[in-house]
Amino acid sequence: LHKTMYVLFLLFQILGAVILGFGIWILADKTSFIAVLQMSSPSLKTGAYILIGVGALTMLMGFLGCLGAVNEIRCLLGLYFTCLMLILLAQIAAALVIYFQKETLKVELSDIVAELIEDYDPSNEEKRNLQDAWDYVQTQIACCGWTGAKEWESNEILRNKSNTEYPCSCSNRSKDLVEGRGFCVLDDPVNGTATYADWPVHEQGCMDGVEQWLKDNLGIILGVCTGVAVIELLGMILSISLCKNIHSEDYTKVPKS
């Protein structure tokens, strides 16, 4: 039982380090869809800090649990069990919130991207990182806008230029992707006002690409979440078993009258 506990505590150290690293990555990432969310939505940034806290707590609990098992300290094992239970309940609560609020989150995400596209300005250095992150998303997923290229018609700069320019990162031509950001000029002159239909850009919106990525990786995501939950349950069961074992040994050491 003790050897099993040591292995489990080691797993928790690794698990805590992974969660901690994931939280730090969300805050540090500047070139992906995560960056767009984290720089636009305070809730994701808060979530990243929560992940860092949970990761650090998991590593600390792994250390305390190992210390409790080695020295047979029941209060440390009890603390370890309580923290595991709280972390597991928090994960279940978070999963339920995401599941039941997914439509609300989808609308919020759509609003974030719509505002980003409308205010997109290559000369704005203050939002350079956020705009570069969105350009990266459109280039990597080969998409344009959140629901489609038509959203870019609401951009103030393109509207003022009668839509005779288009976002380079949306382009389906390799020569435009060399720049990868900002606006490109239509090769063929357009009489009057052009529309998104005149642009050499991808028709697919990024929402479809992101949803497809989630579907493709859903098995991996669920597998990781299930694995984490199983490890936590095993830790709770084994810590309680070790507590009872220590309790029994204490009684056997009491001299008989």
Secondary structure, DSSP 8 states (H G I E B T S, - for coil): -HHHHHHHHHHHHHHHHHHHHHHHHHHH--SSHHHHHHHH-HHHHHHHHHHHHHHHHHHHHHHHHHHHHHHT-HHHHHHHHHHHHHHHHHHHHHHHHHHHTHHHHHHHHHHHHHHHHHH--TT-GGGHHHHHHHHHHHHHHT--SSS-GGGGGG-HHHHHTTT-EEEGGGBSSHHHHTT-SSEEE-SS--SS---GGGS-B--S-HHHHHHHHHHHHHHHHHHHHHHHHHHHHHHHHHHHHHHHHHHHHHHHTS---
